[in-house]
Amino acid sequence: MLAHTTSTILALGAFLPTQTPPPIPTDAQPYPVVADIDFAEGPIFDSRGNLYFVDYVRNGTIGVRTPNGTVHILCETGGRANGLKVDAAGYLIAADYEGKRVLRIKPDGSEVKILANSCAGRPFLGLNDVCLDQAGNVYATQCEGSSKEQPTGVVYRISPDGSQVLQVAGGMAYPNGLAVSPDQKRLFVSESGENRVIAFDLQPDGTGANRRIVHQFPDDTADGLMFDEFGRLWVARWTHGTLDVISQEGELLGSLDAGGTQVTNLCWWGTQLYVTVAGRHSIHRFEVGCRGALQTARQP
């Protein structure tokens, strides 16, 4: 295993700062860093500074931008991935919407394996996004067929080795982005069909309880989610074209113009925020003065 440098640990948000959070930089300007993405989604860094994302050049691919700035197709998924995260071993975890499964992919793209594709004998439907807790469990939103009129969406939790899958919560109107709170006690979910963020208290058995509305947006819609190091929740606002920042109690703290519409997701490297803007087929970078919260156990 490679030792962590201080910069790597900070980039991953391993330390919880004690100072006052900086203000949301509402005037931060977007800087395009990747183009030619068929549908820009799922941005995530590994500990070495590789930026992964989906649908580079064409649907069904996973692309990677290396630390030296070169961009190439990492692999074909055999389906169509949407959300991505990186686990403690440096493997990619992908929500494969078309394949109706969660994938685990070697960092070099040489192997694509199914981590899970069913729960209690019921095959998954189309999956949207994934997140991880610090124990390595994978949470995935199942959105296919769900809507405001048919709130049948589900969140699953999958053990790190894929051997155990349980339903955390159901009855949601198109669940989308999701994130475990930095203290590991709550799960936040974008319920896109209702234009809002909801939360659950995570129970010892892995299920979610005490469902509640955290923030109701007045217009379309909530997509990808991620916490910063101060516990503030950054929300990709799809056709609204912004990143909105809310407290865990639901207070709107600020809004940042993403530089285009169809804002799907986000991630951090250091104090720079990287945002997938599908309307521009690109990834935009912003200097925001804070880091992302630790997403899972530290990578090697």
Order of alpha helices (4+ residues) and beta strands (2+ residues): alpha-beta-beta-beta-beta-beta-beta-beta-beta-beta-beta-beta-beta-beta-beta-beta-beta-beta-beta-beta-beta-beta-beta-beta-beta-beta-beta
